[in-house]
């Protein structure tokens, strides 16, 4: 009698887990959604001066009069009395104020937005905006209402 050789099953090959390819997310608008270019209407556009010292917000279409924004910056800077600022205030320190410009150009509701940490610089900045009689009548349509202005004074 011959002995039957045992049958050895073939080795089981180990397979590595299948790696899914990196799929890019679908960024297209789904049915019923608006395209992103049409969604920005809720955000109020802001006009900023060339060096960023003045930021103006007005109306739903924005305030597209850069010369007026530069005029705000120039007039407040002309009225800033640097002799009122304590000499120990570090260079580059900034005091942020906010105010409203009425349709006739007069500044109103001037208040501190973010203190510089130097009471003398803060007061000098508030006084500079308060000394401006008028920035001139607003060039934008009446329906846009007054301007909201954010301004910073920097100790040089």
URPE-V993405 format. One record per residue. N is the residue number from 1. RES is the residue in three letters. OMEGA is omega in whole degrees, -180 to 180 (NA if undefined). Layout:
BEGIN
N;RES;OMEGA + N;RES;OMEGA
END
This chain:
BEGIN
1;UNK;179 + 2;UNK;-179 + 3;UNK;177 + 4;UNK;178 + 5;UNK;178 + 6;UNK;180 + 7;UNK;179 + 8;UNK;179 + 9;UNK;179 + 10;UNK;-180 + 11;UNK;179 + 12;UNK;-180 + 13;UNK;178 + 14;UNK;179 + 15;UNK;178 + 16;UNK;179 + 17;UNK;-177 + 18;UNK;-179 + 19;UNK;178 + 20;UNK;177 + 21;UNK;178 + 22;UNK;179 + 23;UNK;177 + 24;UNK;179 + 25;UNK;179 + 26;UNK;-177 + 27;UNK;178 + 28;UNK;177 + 29;UNK;178 + 30;UNK;-179 + 31;UNK;178 + 32;UNK;178 + 33;UNK;178 + 34;UNK;174 + 35;UNK;-174 + 36;UNK;-180 + 37;UNK;180 + 38;UNK;-175 + 39;UNK;-174 + 40;UNK;-177 + 41;UNK;-178 + 42;UNK;-179 + 43;UNK;180 + 44;UNK;179 + 45;UNK;-179 + 46;UNK;174 + 47;UNK;-176 + 48;UNK;178 + 49;UNK;-175 + 50;UNK;-179 + 51;UNK;177 + 52;UNK;-177 + 53;UNK;-179 + 54;UNK;174 + 55;UNK;-175 + 56;UNK;176 + 57;UNK;178 + 58;UNK;174 + 59;UNK;-178 + 60;UNK;-179 + 61;UNK;-177 + 62;UNK;-179 + 63;UNK;-173 + 64;UNK;180 + 65;UNK;-176 + 66;UNK;179 + 67;UNK;180 + 68;UNK;178 + 69;UNK;177 + 70;UNK;177 + 71;UNK;176 + 72;UNK;-180 + 73;UNK;-178 + 74;UNK;-176 + 75;UNK;178 + 76;UNK;-180 + 77;UNK;178 + 78;UNK;-178 + 79;UNK;180 + 80;UNK;179 + 81;UNK;-177 + 82;UNK;178 + 83;UNK;179 + 84;UNK;-177 + 85;UNK;179 + 86;UNK;-178 + 87;UNK;180 + 88;UNK;178 + 89;UNK;-177 + 90;UNK;176 + 91;UNK;179 + 92;UNK;178 + 93;UNK;-177 + 94;UNK;173 + 95;UNK;-178 + 96;UNK;177 + 97;UNK;174 + 98;UNK;176 + 99;UNK;180 + 100;UNK;174 + 101;UNK;179 + 102;UNK;-180 + 103;UNK;180 + 104;UNK;176 + 105;UNK;-179 + 106;UNK;177 + 107;UNK;180 + 108;UNK;178 + 109;UNK;-179 + 110;UNK;179 + 111;UNK;-179 + 112;UNK;176 + 113;UNK;179 + 114;UNK;-178 + 115;UNK;177 + 116;UNK;-173 + 117;UNK;177 + 118;UNK;-179 + 119;UNK;-178 + 120;UNK;177 + 121;UNK;178 + 122;UNK;-179 + 123;UNK;179 + 124;UNK;180 + 125;UNK;178 + 126;UNK;180 + 127;UNK;-180 + 128;UNK;179 + 129;UNK;-180 + 130;UNK;-180 + 131;UNK;-179 + 132;UNK;178 + 133;UNK;180 + 134;UNK;173 + 135;UNK;-176 + 136;UNK;-180 + 137;UNK;-180 + 138;UNK;-180 + 139;UNK;-177 + 140;UNK;180 + 141;UNK;-179 + 142;UNK;-176 + 143;UNK;-180 + 144;UNK;179 + 145;UNK;-177 + 146;UNK;177 + 147;UNK;169 + 148;UNK;-174 + 149;UNK;171 + 150;UNK;-174 + 151;UNK;173 + 152;UNK;175 + 153;UNK;-179 + 154;UNK;178 + 155;UNK;-179 + 156;UNK;NA
END
